[in-house]
Amino acid sequence: MIKLPEFFRSILWSYDFEKCDPEKMRKTIIKQAVHYGDLNHLKWLWSFYGPEVVMNVITTSSKTEIPEKSFNLAYLLFNSNK
C-alpha cells in the first residue's frame, strides 16, 4: 500500500491515518486537501493524481463538500485547459 506523506495527517484528523490508502480514498483525500490543505498538499495532489483526476473530483463534488473559495482556487490551479 502506498503511504500518504506525514503532512496529510493534519487534514485527515477524523480518519485512522495509518489505514488511509491514497487509491481507495482518492475522493476523500482530494476533497480534504482542497478544503483544508496548503500548497504542499495541492502540489502532492498534482504529482500523485494529476490535474485531470483532481478536476474530476472537485467538479463532481457538491458545494457543501468544498467551499466556494477553496473550489475556485483548486479550479484555477488544476484546470489543465488554461
Secondary structure, 3 states (H helix, E strand, C coil): CCCCCHHHHHHCCCCCHHHCCCCCCHHHHHHHHHHHCCHHHHHHHHHHCCHHHHHHHHHCCCCCCCCHHHHHHHHHHHCCCC
